[in-house]
Amino acid sequence: MDAISYERAGDVASALRAAQQPGAVFIGGGTNLLDLMKGGVARPVRLIDITHIDGLDAITALPGGGIRIGALVRNSDAANHALVRESYPLLSQALLAGASAQLRNMATVGGNLLQRTRCGYFYDTAFTQCNKRLPGSGCAALGGHNRMHAILGASPQCIAVNPSDMSVALAALDATVRVSGANGERTIAFADFHRLPADRPDVDTTLLPGELITAVDLPPPLFSAHSHYLKVRDRASYAFALVSVAAALQMDGARVETARIALGGVAPKPWRASAAERMLAGQPLTQSTLRNAAAAALDGARPLRDNGFKVQLAQRAIVRAINEAAGYAGGVA
């Protein structure tokens, strides 16, 4: 058994100092990290407990509109907070679609952003070919069972998908991630926070070594009246998405003024369907418009042997999610 030391940080500054030591990692709720440690995938030598840092467990309104969600806010608390439920229902729905109630009561917002892929070849150390776990070793999923894997944004080095429901909603809502590090504080646009694998699939985010997520900021609410999170999965609870869609609209009657669409379960990071958004903007919601937008969202998809069904599934999910967001549960004319 590996020896692990433990330190409880009292503030951000002390957490950052402790993180400079080799093998040190931050721990909040621990719902993902402890799984990785038990399986031998992660082998930290020092745990920096950040759960007692004041000020990181609150949700507050920002002066210019919008809200700030502290990195230590529990997923369940974020989902049920009045500001989130009323102004950002898309985020609330996505959080409640994730994991189980017990896990949501422990998992933190900051930790959710950092959770690692659930690719079986990554989690099972008996497989020695995994570039995400062992850089340069290959990707067993390419020639293996790849039903759950990516059809967009993957590379020959890695086809694993990002597992977070919350992150799909945050991508659609144009969130900003606030971090602190040795060089001070900085903000990262959510679109730039997660990385595509390219030739470094072992690096999931654009965080610098030793940086700590302190909060997530959401802009002033634009989509409170018309948004919907749809998660398609193999079973109704405690299952990761085959495909998920975060759809948010500004409507003028039956016409879409602005659209935000993000997909989960199909790419190594939350996938913004920018082409579909542009096709919907300024257009009436018709079957033709929706079908064309959904097709555009999957343009460039590269399905594998076992996951070709995801292309049509994602297109249908986009149509359904937009209809739900617009208030047309039975579908547009």
Sequence and secondary structure as in RCSB ss.txt:
>XXXX:A:sequence
MDAISYERAGDVASALRAAQQPGAVFIGGGTNLLDLMKGGVARPVRLIDITHIDGLDAITALPGGGIRIGALVRN
SDAANHALVRESYPLLSQALLAGASAQLRNMATVGGNLLQRTRCGYFYDTAFTQCNKRLPGSGCAALGGHNRMHA
ILGASPQCIAVNPSDMSVALAALDATVRVSGANGERTIAFADFHRLPADRPDVDTTLLPGELITAVDLPPPLFSA
HSHYLKVRDRASYAFALVSVAAALQMDGARVETARIALGGVAPKPWRASAAERMLAGQPLTQSTLRNAAAAALDG
ARPLRDNGFKVQLAQRAIVRAINEAAGYAGGVA
>XXXX:A:secstr
    EEEE SSHHHHHHHTTSTTEEEESS TTHHHHHHTTS   SEEEE TT TTSS EEE TTSSEEEETT BH
HHHHH HHHHHH HHHHHHHHHSS HHHHHH BHHHHHH     HHHH TT   BTTTSTTS BHHHHS  TTS 
SSS BTTB      SHHHHHHHTT EEEEEETTEEEEEEGGGTB   TT TT  B   TT EEEEEEE S S SS
SEEEEEE SSSSS   SEEEEEEEEEETTEEEEEEEEEESSSSS EE HHHHHHHTT B  HHHHHHHHHHHTTT
    SS THHHHHHHHHHHHHHHHHHT TT   
